[in-house]
Amino acid sequence: MIVEFPVHAEKQAEFIAAINKVLVDTRAFDGCVSVTVWTNEKDNDTVWLYEEWATREHQVAYLNWRKETGNTSHLSAFLNGAPRFLWLEQH
């Protein structure tokens, strides 16, 4: 899965620091294989997460948990729009 976060360019570094704190729980969540943070040197207003999950159901359970707890609501201050979620299938 790729999650694309549109961020305010001047807050990109702060967003990365904040999301890295949140990702500690993500990496410990049942079914999370890995999650990494990516940027592009020519695009300061976007941050991507590359996530690997054992199954799509694990990732859905994780997203539901995040919504229920609201423990990522502080990240919205860094965003310049809604995140985009792209589930990728390997062939």
C-alpha positions as CSV (number, residue, x, y, z in Angstrom):
1,M,0.0,0.0,0.0
2,I,1.1,3.5,-0.7
3,V,-0.3,6.4,1.3
4,E,0.2,9.8,-0.2
5,F,0.1,12.8,2.2
6,P,-0.3,16.3,0.7
7,V,1.6,18.4,3.2
8,H,2.3,22.1,3.6
9,A,5.8,22.4,2.0
10,E,7.1,24.4,4.9
11,K,5.9,21.8,7.4
12,Q,7.3,18.7,5.6
13,A,10.1,18.1,8.0
14,E,7.9,18.5,11.1
15,F,5.3,16.2,9.5
16,I,8.0,13.5,9.0
17,A,9.1,13.8,12.6
18,A,5.5,13.5,13.8
19,I,4.6,10.6,11.6
20,N,7.7,8.7,12.6
21,K,6.5,8.8,16.2
22,V,3.1,7.5,15.1
23,L,4.7,4.7,13.0
24,V,6.1,3.0,16.1
25,D,2.6,1.8,16.8
26,T,2.0,1.0,13.2
27,R,5.0,-1.3,13.0
28,A,3.8,-3.1,16.1
29,F,0.3,-3.6,14.8
30,D,-0.8,-7.1,14.0
31,G,-0.1,-7.9,10.4
32,C,2.3,-5.0,9.7
33,V,5.3,-6.3,7.8
34,S,7.0,-3.0,7.3
35,V,6.3,0.7,6.8
36,T,8.7,3.3,5.5
37,V,8.6,7.1,4.8
38,W,9.5,8.5,1.4
39,T,10.0,11.9,-0.1
40,N,11.1,13.3,-3.4
41,E,13.7,16.1,-3.5
42,K,11.7,18.0,-6.1
43,D,8.4,17.7,-4.3
44,N,8.4,19.3,-0.8
45,D,4.6,19.2,-0.5
46,T,4.1,15.4,-0.5
47,V,5.2,12.6,1.8
48,W,4.5,8.9,1.0
49,L,4.3,5.9,3.2
50,Y,5.1,2.5,1.7
51,E,3.3,-0.1,3.8
52,E,3.5,-3.9,3.6
53,W,0.8,-5.9,5.3
54,A,0.3,-9.6,5.7
55,T,-3.2,-9.2,4.3
56,R,-5.5,-6.4,3.3
57,E,-7.7,-7.3,6.2
58,H,-4.9,-6.5,8.6
59,Q,-4.5,-3.0,7.0
60,V,-8.2,-2.4,7.2
61,A,-8.2,-3.3,10.9
62,Y,-5.3,-1.0,11.4
63,L,-7.1,1.9,9.7
64,N,-10.2,1.3,11.7
65,W,-8.2,1.3,14.9
66,R,-6.6,4.6,14.0
67,K,-10.0,6.1,13.3
68,E,-11.5,4.8,16.6
69,T,-8.6,6.0,18.7
70,G,-8.2,9.4,17.0
71,N,-4.5,9.2,17.9
72,T,-3.4,10.6,14.5
73,S,-5.8,13.6,14.5
74,H,-2.8,16.0,15.3
75,L,-1.3,15.2,11.9
76,S,-4.1,17.1,10.1
77,A,-2.4,20.4,11.0
78,F,0.4,19.5,8.6
79,L,-1.9,18.4,5.7
80,N,-3.0,20.4,2.7
81,G,-5.7,18.0,1.7
82,A,-6.9,14.4,2.3
83,P,-4.5,11.5,2.2
84,R,-4.8,9.1,-0.7
85,F,-4.6,5.4,-0.2
86,L,-3.5,3.1,-3.0
87,W,-3.6,-0.6,-2.4
88,L,-1.1,-2.3,-4.7
89,E,-1.2,-5.9,-5.9
90,Q,1.9,-7.7,-6.8
91,H,1.9,-9.7,-10.1
